[in-house]
């Protein structure tokens, strides 16, 4: 649904910055990078995505309630095999 996706490096402050006698003014001594994925959507898709994200907590709660009861494939008696078969399906 997205028009474009790209990784960006978000600058975050280092937890501890060395304190030299004189500031070295180098960005890598003061900041660390955190890669984040940025999505761009077309205008017609933006409203659908916005509504999906705003309703995400409700959808997760509803999915959890419905799915946790039937998280098994009834063809298998062993619980791990039954769960894996359900997830693979």
N, CA, C and O atoms as CSV, one atom per row, in Angstrom:
chain,resi,resn,atom,element,x,y,z
A,1,UNK,N,N,0.810,-1.201,0.000
A,1,UNK,CA,C,0.000,0.000,0.000
A,1,UNK,C,C,0.851,1.261,0.000
A,1,UNK,O,O,0.348,2.343,-0.301
A,2,UNK,N,N,2.138,1.139,0.334
A,2,UNK,CA,C,2.940,2.354,0.390
A,2,UNK,C,C,3.538,2.654,-0.975
A,2,UNK,O,O,3.787,1.760,-1.784
A,3,UNK,N,N,3.757,3.936,-1.202
A,3,UNK,CA,C,4.332,4.392,-2.456
A,3,UNK,C,C,5.851,4.281,-2.410
A,3,UNK,O,O,6.491,3.988,-3.421
A,4,UNK,N,N,6.425,4.517,-1.228
A,4,UNK,CA,C,7.874,4.508,-1.086
A,4,UNK,C,C,8.230,4.150,0.348
A,4,UNK,O,O,7.549,4.559,1.289
A,5,UNK,N,N,9.308,3.380,0.508
A,5,UNK,CA,C,9.819,3.053,1.841
A,5,UNK,C,C,11.343,3.149,1.792
A,5,UNK,O,O,11.976,2.713,0.830
A,6,UNK,N,N,11.914,3.723,2.840
A,6,UNK,CA,C,13.363,3.846,2.875
A,6,UNK,C,C,13.839,3.848,4.326
A,6,UNK,O,O,13.114,4.246,5.237
A,7,UNK,N,N,15.084,3.390,4.515
A,7,UNK,CA,C,15.696,3.435,5.836
A,7,UNK,C,C,16.356,4.789,6.033
A,7,UNK,O,O,17.030,5.304,5.141
A,8,UNK,N,N,16.152,5.354,7.210
A,8,UNK,CA,C,16.809,6.585,7.605
A,8,UNK,C,C,17.579,6.321,8.888
A,8,UNK,O,O,17.194,5.459,9.678
A,9,UNK,N,N,18.646,7.044,9.098
A,9,UNK,CA,C,19.404,6.937,10.341
A,9,UNK,C,C,19.019,8.091,11.245
A,9,UNK,O,O,19.382,9.240,10.992
A,10,UNK,N,N,18.284,7.782,12.294
A,10,UNK,CA,C,17.842,8.771,13.255
A,10,UNK,C,C,18.972,9.031,14.246
A,10,UNK,O,O,19.448,8.092,14.883
A,11,UNK,N,N,19.414,10.279,14.393
A,11,UNK,CA,C,20.500,10.535,15.339
A,11,UNK,C,C,19.977,10.569,16.778
A,11,UNK,O,O,19.030,11.292,17.088
A,12,UNK,N,N,20.597,9.791,17.636
A,12,UNK,CA,C,20.273,9.770,19.064
A,12,UNK,C,C,21.530,10.124,19.839
A,12,UNK,O,O,22.642,9.789,19.429
A,13,UNK,N,N,21.343,10.801,20.960
A,13,UNK,CA,C,22.503,11.147,21.769
A,13,UNK,C,C,23.139,9.892,22.348
A,13,UNK,O,O,22.447,8.943,22.716
A,14,UNK,N,N,24.451,9.900,22.422
A,14,UNK,CA,C,25.170,8.795,23.060
A,14,UNK,C,C,24.816,8.784,24.547
A,14,UNK,O,O,24.615,9.846,25.135
A,15,UNK,N,N,24.736,7.599,25.164
A,15,UNK,CA,C,24.454,7.545,26.601
A,15,UNK,C,C,25.552,8.231,27.417
A,15,UNK,O,O,25.270,8.904,28.409
A,16,UNK,N,N,26.779,8.056,26.998
A,16,UNK,CA,C,27.885,8.747,27.660
A,16,UNK,C,C,28.777,9.347,26.583
A,16,UNK,O,O,29.122,8.689,25.602
A,17,UNK,N,N,29.135,10.579,26.781
A,17,UNK,CA,C,29.996,11.277,25.834
A,17,UNK,C,C,31.331,11.533,26.524
A,17,UNK,O,O,31.363,12.077,27.628
A,18,UNK,N,N,32.438,11.142,25.880
A,18,UNK,CA,C,33.733,11.404,26.497
A,18,UNK,C,C,33.967,12.911,26.632
A,18,UNK,O,O,33.563,13.690,25.770
A,19,UNK,N,N,34.611,13.302,27.702
A,19,UNK,CA,C,34.850,14.720,27.961
A,19,UNK,C,C,36.329,15.034,27.775
A,19,UNK,O,O,37.095,15.060,28.738
A,20,UNK,N,N,36.719,15.272,26.530
A,20,UNK,CA,C,38.113,15.639,26.292
A,20,UNK,C,C,38.365,17.077,26.759
A,20,UNK,O,O,37.435,17.803,27.109
A,21,UNK,N,N,39.616,17.461,26.755
A,21,UNK,CA,C,39.959,18.829,27.154
A,21,UNK,C,C,39.346,19.856,26.208
A,21,UNK,O,O,38.944,20.943,26.624
A,22,UNK,N,N,39.281,19.494,24.937
A,22,UNK,CA,C,38.695,20.385,23.936
A,22,UNK,C,C,37.678,19.573,23.131
A,22,UNK,O,O,37.941,18.423,22.779
A,23,UNK,N,N,36.527,20.165,22.841
A,23,UNK,CA,C,35.480,19.465,22.079
A,23,UNK,C,C,35.998,19.135,20.683
A,23,UNK,O,O,36.543,19.998,19.995
A,24,UNK,N,N,35.825,17.877,20.269
A,24,UNK,CA,C,36.292,17.472,18.950
A,24,UNK,C,C,35.277,17.795,17.848
A,24,UNK,O,O,35.617,17.747,16.666
A,25,UNK,N,N,34.025,18.124,18.226
A,25,UNK,CA,C,32.961,18.508,17.290
A,25,UNK,C,C,32.652,17.425,16.262
A,25,UNK,O,O,32.164,17.728,15.174
A,26,UNK,N,N,32.929,16.178,16.591
A,26,UNK,CA,C,32.617,15.068,15.694
A,26,UNK,C,C,31.260,14.491,16.075
A,26,UNK,O,O,30.987,14.227,17.246
A,27,UNK,N,N,30.424,14.302,15.075
A,27,UNK,CA,C,29.072,13.828,15.372
A,27,UNK,C,C,29.060,12.420,15.947
A,27,UNK,O,O,28.207,12.116,16.781
A,28,UNK,N,N,29.977,11.546,15.531
A,28,UNK,CA,C,29.931,10.166,16.014
A,28,UNK,C,C,30.371,10.028,17.466
A,28,UNK,O,O,30.110,8.991,18.075
A,29,UNK,N,N,31.023,11.022,18.040
A,29,UNK,CA,C,31.357,10.944,19.467
A,29,UNK,C,C,30.183,11.415,20.325
A,29,UNK,O,O,30.119,11.085,21.509
A,30,UNK,N,N,29.263,12.175,19.751
A,30,UNK,CA,C,28.124,12.703,20.508
A,30,UNK,C,C,26.806,11.994,20.193
A,30,UNK,O,O,25.876,12.016,20.999
A,31,UNK,N,N,26.732,11.367,19.020
A,31,UNK,CA,C,25.477,10.756,18.593
A,31,UNK,C,C,25.694,9.322,18.125
A,31,UNK,O,O,26.763,8.956,17.636
A,32,UNK,N,N,24.650,8.531,18.292
A,32,UNK,CA,C,24.618,7.196,17.717
A,32,UNK,C,C,23.498,7.179,16.686
A,32,UNK,O,O,22.623,8.045,16.704
A,33,UNK,N,N,23.520,6.211,15.802
A,33,UNK,CA,C,22.493,6.128,14.764
A,33,UNK,C,C,21.522,5.007,15.069
A,33,UNK,O,O,21.905,3.922,15.506
A,34,UNK,N,N,20.266,5.297,14.827
A,34,UNK,CA,C,19.236,4.267,14.962
A,34,UNK,C,C,18.503,4.194,13.631
A,34,UNK,O,O,17.849,5.158,13.233
A,35,UNK,N,N,18.603,3.050,12.930
A,35,UNK,CA,C,17.901,2.951,11.648
A,35,UNK,C,C,16.389,2.811,11.860
A,35,UNK,O,O,15.939,2.001,12.670
A,36,UNK,N,N,15.631,3.597,11.136
A,36,UNK,CA,C,14.169,3.526,11.173
A,36,UNK,C,C,13.677,3.410,9.735
A,36,UNK,O,O,14.321,3.895,8.805
A,37,UNK,N,N,12.552,2.775,9.568
A,37,UNK,CA,C,11.958,2.610,8.248
A,37,UNK,C,C,10.867,3.656,8.081
A,37,UNK,O,O,9.929,3.712,8.876
A,38,UNK,N,N,10.986,4.472,7.063
A,38,UNK,CA,C,10.020,5.542,6.802
A,38,UNK,C,C,9.184,5.160,5.587
A,38,UNK,O,O,9.712,4.815,4.530
A,39,UNK,N,N,7.872,5.231,5.765
A,39,UNK,CA,C,6.936,4.902,4.687
A,39,UNK,C,C,6.297,6.177,4.154
A,39,UNK,O,O,6.012,7.101,4.916
A,40,UNK,N,N,6.076,6.222,2.860
A,40,UNK,CA,C,5.319,7.308,2.251
A,40,UNK,C,C,4.134,6.692,1.512
A,40,UNK,O,O,4.278,5.730,0.756
A,41,UNK,N,N,2.966,7.270,1.750
A,41,UNK,CA,C,1.747,6.759,1.146
A,41,UNK,C,C,1.161,7.795,0.197
A,41,UNK,O,O,1.381,8.996,0.352
A,42,UNK,N,N,0.420,7.317,-0.775
A,42,UNK,CA,C,-0.283,8.241,-1.661
A,42,UNK,C,C,-1.426,8.890,-0.893
A,42,UNK,O,O,-1.850,8.380,0.145
A,43,UNK,N,N,-1.919,9.999,-1.394
A,43,UNK,CA,C,-2.992,10.725,-0.701
A,43,UNK,C,C,-4.245,9.886,-0.538
A,43,UNK,O,O,-4.916,9.976,0.490
A,44,UNK,N,N,-4.572,9.075,-1.525
A,44,UNK,CA,C,-5.787,8.259,-1.425
A,44,UNK,C,C,-5.637,7.115,-0.425
A,44,UNK,O,O,-6.640,6.638,0.106
A,45,UNK,N,N,-4.422,6.666,-0.157
A,45,UNK,CA,C,-4.185,5.600,0.827
A,45,UNK,C,C,-3.969,6.140,2.238
A,45,UNK,O,O,-4.085,5.385,3.204
A,46,UNK,N,N,-3.661,7.421,2.380
A,46,UNK,CA,C,-3.301,7.994,3.676
A,46,UNK,C,C,-4.422,7.851,4.710
A,46,UNK,O,O,-4.150,7.516,5.863
A,47,UNK,N,N,-5.648,8.093,4.325
A,47,UNK,CA,C,-6.766,8.004,5.274
A,47,UNK,C,C,-6.985,6.572,5.749
A,47,UNK,O,O,-7.287,6.352,6.922
A,48,UNK,N,N,-6.839,5.606,4.866
A,48,UNK,CA,C,-6.971,4.193,5.239
A,48,UNK,C,C,-5.894,3.811,6.248
A,48,UNK,O,O,-6.184,3.157,7.251
A,49,UNK,N,N,-4.661,4.214,5.989
A,49,UNK,CA,C,-3.542,3.893,6.878
A,49,UNK,C,C,-3.719,4.593,8.220
A,49,UNK,O,O,-3.491,3.989,9.268
A,50,UNK,N,N,-4.120,5.854,8.198
A,50,UNK,CA,C,-4.329,6.601,9.447
A,50,UNK,C,C,-5.386,5.915,10.314
A,50,UNK,O,O,-5.181,5.743,11.515
A,51,UNK,N,N,-6.493,5.529,9.730
A,51,UNK,CA,C,-7.550,4.843,10.486
A,51,UNK,C,C,-7.068,3.502,11.024
A,51,UNK,O,O,-7.403,3.128,12.148
A,52,UNK,N,N,-6.288,2.780,10.231
A,52,UNK,CA,C,-5.746,1.500,10.676
A,52,UNK,C,C,-4.850,1.689,11.901
A,52,UNK,O,O,-4.973,0.955,12.882
A,53,UNK,N,N,-3.953,2.671,11.845
A,53,UNK,CA,C,-3.028,2.905,12.960
A,53,UNK,C,C,-3.769,3.378,14.200
A,53,UNK,O,O,-3.456,2.946,15.309
A,54,UNK,N,N,-4.753,4.265,14.028
A,54,UNK,CA,C,-5.518,4.750,15.179
A,54,UNK,C,C,-6.317,3.631,15.840
A,54,UNK,O,O,-6.575,3.683,17.042
A,55,UNK,N,N,-6.704,2.640,15.079
A,55,UNK,CA,C,-7.515,1.537,15.605
A,55,UNK,C,C,-6.674,0.300,15.918
A,55,UNK,O,O,-7.231,-0.760,16.203
A,56,UNK,N,N,-5.363,0.411,15.872
A,56,UNK,CA,C,-4.485,-0.747,16.021
A,56,UNK,C,C,-4.617,-1.422,17.386
A,56,UNK,O,O,-4.626,-2.651,17.459
A,57,UNK,N,N,-4.719,-0.653,18.461
A,57,UNK,CA,C,-4.864,-1.245,19.792
A,57,UNK,C,C,-6.149,-2.047,19.903
A,57,UNK,O,O,-6.151,-3.139,20.471
A,58,UNK,N,N,-7.236,-1.520,19.370
A,58,UNK,CA,C,-8.509,-2.249,19.408
A,58,UNK,C,C,-8.433,-3.525,18.585
A,58,UNK,O,O,-8.939,-4.567,18.999
A,59,UNK,N,N,-7.803,-3.443,17.424
A,59,UNK,CA,C,-7.672,-4.629,16.582
A,59,UNK,C,C,-6.812,-5.685,17.252
A,59,UNK,O,O,-7.117,-6.875,17.171
A,60,UNK,N,N,-5.738,-5.266,17.913
A,60,UNK,CA,C,-4.870,-6.227,18.602
A,60,UNK,C,C,-5.626,-6.909,19.734
A,60,UNK,O,O,-5.499,-8.119,19.917
A,61,UNK,N,N,-6.405,-6.155,20.490
A,61,UNK,CA,C,-7.183,-6.748,21.586
A,61,UNK,C,C,-8.214,-7.722,21.055
A,61,UNK,O,O,-8.387,-8.811,21.601
A,62,UNK,N,N,-8.894,-7.336,20.000
A,62,UNK,CA,C,-9.912,-8.207,19.414
A,62,UNK,C,C,-9.290,-9.476,18.853
A,62,UNK,O,O,-9.826,-10.565,19.056
A,63,UNK,N,N,-8.165,-9.355,18.149
A,63,UNK,CA,C,-7.480,-10.515,17.592
A,63,UNK,C,C,-7.022,-11.445,18.707
A,63,UNK,O,O,-7.165,-12.663,18.598
A,64,UNK,N,N,-6.473,-10.882,19.773
A,64,UNK,CA,C,-5.981,-11.678,20.890
A,64,UNK,C,C,-7.106,-12.487,21.523
A,64,UNK,O,O,-6.928,-13.668,21.821
A,65,UNK,N,N,-8.230,-11.878,21.723
A,65,UNK,CA,C,-9.360,-12.562,22.354
A,65,UNK,C,C,-9.879,-13.683,21.460
A,65,UNK,O,O,-10.163,-14.780,21.942
A,66,UNK,N,N,-10.004,-13.415,20.162
A,66,UNK,CA,C,-10.540,-14.423,19.256
A,66,UNK,C,C,-9.537,-15.538,18.988
A,66,UNK,O,O,-9.906,-16.713,19.008
A,67,UNK,N,N,-8.303,-15.201,18.743
A,67,UNK,CA,C,-7.333,-16.175,18.272
A,67,UNK,C,C,-6.707,-17.015,19.368
A,67,UNK,O,O,-6.342,-18.163,19.116
A,68,UNK,N,N,-6.571,-16.490,20.563
A,68,UNK,CA,C,-5.896,-17.276,21.582
A,68,UNK,C,C,-6.712,-18.504,21.980
A,68,UNK,O,O,-6.163,-19.453,22.541
A,69,UNK,N,N,-8.000,-18.499,21.701
A,69,UNK,CA,C,-8.831,-19.648,22.016
A,69,UNK,C,C,-8.667,-20.764,20.986
A,69,UNK,O,O,-8.845,-21.938,21.310
A,70,UNK,N,N,-8.331,-20.407,19.758
A,70,UNK,CA,C,-8.221,-21.420,18.718
A,70,UNK,C,C,-6.839,-21.380,18.065
A,70,UNK,O,O,-6.717,-21.394,16.840
A,71,UNK,N,N,-5.824,-21.332,18.884
A,71,UNK,CA,C,-4.455,-21.219,18.392
A,71,UNK,C,C,-3.840,-22.590,18.184
A,71,UNK,O,O,-2.623,-22.747,18.277
A,72,UNK,N,N,-4.667,-23.575,17.906
A,72,UNK,CA,C,-4.212,-24.948,17.734
A,72,UNK,C,C,-4.826,-25.525,16.463
A,72,UNK,O,O,-5.944,-25.180,16.080
A,73,UNK,N,N,-4.079,-26.400,15.826
A,73,UNK,CA,C,-4.593,-27.154,14.683
A,73,UNK,C,C,-5.113,-28.476,15.249
A,73,UNK,O,O,-4.340,-29.284,15.764
A,74,UNK,N,N,-6.401,-28.687,15.152
A,74,UNK,CA,C,-7.050,-29.826,15.798
A,74,UNK,C,C,-6.628,-31.181,15.234
A,74,UNK,O,O,-6.957,-32.212,15.820
A,75,UNK,N,N,-5.915,-31.204,14.123
A,75,UNK,CA,C,-5.466,-32.469,13.544
A,75,UNK,C,C,-4.333,-33.096,14.342
A,75,UNK,O,O,-4.039,-34.278,14.169
A,76,UNK,N,N,-3.684,-32.311,15.224
A,76,UNK,CA,C,-2.523,-32.795,15.976
A,76,UNK,C,C,-2.822,-32.779,17.465
A,76,UNK,O,O,-3.459,-31.855,17.972
A,77,UNK,N,N,-2.357,-33.812,18.162
A,77,UNK,CA,C,-2.619,-33.895,19.599
A,77,UNK,C,C,-1.524,-33.229,20.428
A,77,UNK,O,O,-1.808,-32.681,21.493
A,78,UNK,N,N,-0.282,-33.267,19.961
A,78,UNK,CA,C,0.806,-32.636,20.700
A,78,UNK,C,C,0.694,-31.118,20.542
A,78,UNK,O,O,0.528,-30.624,19.427
A,79,UNK,N,N,0.784,-30.370,21.658
A,79,UNK,CA,C,0.501,-28.933,21.630
A,79,UNK,C,C,1.475,-28.137,20.760
A,79,UNK,O,O,1.050,-27.236,20.037
A,80,UNK,N,N,2.763,-28.449,20.815
A,80,UNK,CA,C,3.738,-27.698,20.025
A,80,UNK,C,C,3.544,-27.964,18.531
A,80,UNK,O,O,3.580,-27.035,17.725
A,81,UNK,N,N,3.342,-29.207,18.168
A,81,UNK,CA,C,3.100,-29.550,16.773
A,81,UNK,C,C,1.808,-28.917,16.288
A,81,UNK,O,O,1.742,-28.422,15.163
A,82,UNK,N,N,0.784,-28.930,17.126
A,82,UNK,CA,C,-0.508,-28.348,16.778
A,82,UNK,C,C,-0.376,-26.832,16.558
A,82,UNK,O,O,-0.924,-26.293,15.597
A,83,UNK,N,N,0.356,-26.149,17.455
A,83,UNK,CA,C,0.555,-24.706,17.328
A,83,UNK,C,C,1.350,-24.360,16.076
A,83,UNK,O,O,0.993,-23.431,15.352
A,84,UNK,N,N,2.438,-25.111,15.814
A,84,UNK,CA,C,3.252,-24.850,14.632
A,84,UNK,C,C,2.477,-25.089,13.346
A,84,UNK,O,O,2.627,-24.340,12.380
A,85,UNK,N,N,1.649,-26.129,13.328
A,85,UNK,CA,C,0.829,-26.397,12.148
A,85,UNK,C,C,-0.168,-25.270,11.934
A,85,UNK,O,O,-0.430,-24.879,10.797
A,86,UNK,N,N,-0.725,-24.745,13.020
A,86,UNK,CA,C,-1.661,-23.621,12.913
A,86,UNK,C,C,-0.952,-22.383,12.348
A,86,UNK,O,O,-1.481,-21.717,11.458
A,87,UNK,N,N,0.239,-22.079,12.862
A,87,UNK,CA,C,0.979,-20.911,12.396
A,87,UNK,C,C,1.452,-21.062,10.951
A,87,UNK,O,O,1.478,-20.085,10.203
A,88,UNK,N,N,1.823,-22.271,10.558
A,88,UNK,CA,C,2.265,-22.498,9.194
A,88,UNK,C,C,1.117,-22.418,8.199
A,88,UNK,O,O,1.320,-22.096,7.028
A,89,UNK,N,N,-0.081,-22.712,8.668
A,89,UNK,CA,C,-1.244,-22.689,7.791
A,89,UNK,C,C,-1.597,-21.268,7.479
A,89,UNK,O,O,-2.555,-21.015,6.749
